[in-house]
Amino acid sequence: MARLNEYRQKIQDLLTQLAEYSSKNDEVESQLIFDAERDHYQLAHVGWRNDRRIYGCVVHIDIKGDKIWVQHNGTEFDISNELSKMDIPKENIVNGFHSSYMRQFTEFAVN
């Protein structure tokens, strides 16, 4: 349970840092969506840029069992590496946006 709470906090810290980094545009809001009960964590952008609607998930991370699943990464940052820099073992991080076949060629967990 202690490790699960640690993972939750580190994911929230990382997404909060990313939200602060990406909130430079006053018309586009960075929204943090944390569901710690079901272990779903997202960073979304909502707003307008000129006359164009901006809406979408930028980063989506889940905790499944004892692993962190990076489901989507729409940033220039390598979210999995950022998590490993936060002392989360690479064997506990899954790049869910890769097929199970492709995951075997990374240094992270397969599933």
N, C-alpha and C positions, 0 to 999 in steps of 0.2 A: 504493500500500500504506500509505503514511503517513496518508493521509486516512481509509482504512478503519479503521486502528488508533485514530485520533483519534475517529471516530464510535463505535466500540465502547466506548471509555473514557467518552465523554460520556453515552452511553445508560446505562451501568452506574452512573455517578455520579448521574444523575437518578433512576433507579429506587431506588438506595440512599437518597437523600434522601426519596423518597416512602415507602419502607418505614419509615424512622425516624419520619416524621410520622404514619403510620397505626398504629404499634405501641403505642399508648397502652393498649389493652385487653389484659390479661394472659392472657385465655382464647383470644384470637384471634391467631395467629402470622402475621406477614408473612414470606413466603418469597420470596427472590430466586432466579430460575432463569435462569442465563446459559449459553448454548451458543454460545461464540465461534467454534467450528469451523464451525457451520452458520448462525451469525448470527441466533439466536432469543433474545429477552430477555423475561422476564415477571416480574411481581410478582403473587403469589397470596396469598389469605388462607385460613387453615386453622385450625379450632378450633370452639369452642362459645360462644354468647352466650345466657345463661339455658339453656333446654332446646332451643335451636334450633341445628342444625348449620350452620356457616359454611364454605363451600368454594367457591373460584372464582378465576378469573383477573381481576385488577383492571386491569392494563395489559399489553399484548402489543405488542412492537416487533420488527420484522425489518429486516435490511439485505438488500436485493436489488440486485445490481449496484452502482451508485454512489449509490443512494437509500435513505433511511430510510423505512420503511413503518410508520405507527402503525396497527396492525391492530385494536386495541381500547383504549378509554379509559373505564374505569368510575370515574374520579375527578372531582372538581370542578375540577381543574386543566386548562388547555388545554396538553396535552403538546406539540403541534406548536409553539405559541408559546414554551414553555419551551425546546425544542430550538433554536429560532431565536435566543433570547436567549443561548444558549451558542455563538453564532457559527457555526451551521450554516445555510447559505443556504436560504431558503424553497423555492427551486427543486429542492432535494435532499430535501425532506420531502414524503411522500405520505400523505394521510389515507385509508388503506385501508378505513376503516369507512364511507366515503361511496362511493356508486356512481361509476363513471367519468364518468357524465353530470354528477353534482353537483359533482365535483372542479373542473370548469372555472370554477365560480363562487367559488372560494376563492383566496386569495393564494399557495397552495402548489402543488406539482407535481401534474400530472394522473396521470402514471404514470412 
